[in-house]
Amino acid sequence: MTEHTLTGKNVLIAGGAKNLGGLVARQAAAAGANIAIHYNSDASRADAEATLASVEASGSRGTILQADLTVPANVAALFADATRAIGPLDVAVNTAGKVLRKPILETTEDEYDAMFDVNAKSAYFFIQEAGRQLADGGRIITIVTSLLAAFTDGYSTYAGGKSPVEHFTRAAAKEFADRGISVTAIAPGPMDTPFFYGQETPERVAFHRSQGMGNRLTRIEDIAPIVRFLASEGGWITGQTIFANGGYTTR
């Protein structure tokens, strides 16, 4: 990938404060893009500010924006605020997600609603608003999960909440194609971040590692370059879910 593949592009990253979203923000800025960094709660504000400092240190313009994306009106406001801050948007990346490992028989209605609000509803309206707001030739990228191709217990609401995003992606790819907007999903394997470890026992972590190439989990450094590629010269890929997991699972 050449150094400045995103020069002059304006990128909005949902969940862009830390972990994968933070790395995507820093790499996109290094590739020449201006970055709007979304974060959900006050607990992530310091991370968002640190990522913004890195973006600006690379010579790019940036901003941080807080919003609860489970409310569609907030999604629309986020895109409007990002456009005011950095200019008309070219790329929209959604790394936001919520994970829960719990047996079906123990899952409450509130837990079900929260999981589908974050993983499905917010993703749907993010794609919708991106379709309205992105410039022609834009890119929409959503992070899902390799559990979509797994046969396992415990993750009914997490994998179940992410699975509709594949259908959203395919429909949007067809509907936005006449404007040259590509729409894709990336499905990482279990990632070496705090998002993963809180749901698993040490024994299960060891098992997940054993299923990946090199006996390791997926790292954010494995996924961020794929986002950067799809956001730039990889735009001919559209309507697809890309399983990037070191051989953890496949269809």
Secondary structure, 3 states (H helix, E strand, C coil): CCCCCCCCCEEEEECCCCHHHHHHHHHHHHCCCEEEEEECCHHHHHHHHHHHHHHHHCCCCEEEEECCCCCHHHHHHHHHHHHHHHCCCCEEEECCCCCCCCCHHHCCHHHHHHHHHHHHHHHHHHHHHHHHHCCCCCEEEEECCHHHHCCCCCCHHHHHHHCHHHHHHHHHHHHCHHHCCEEEEEEECCECCHHHHCCCCHHHHHHHHHCCCCCCCECHHHHHHHHHHHCCCCCCCCCCEEEECCCCCCC
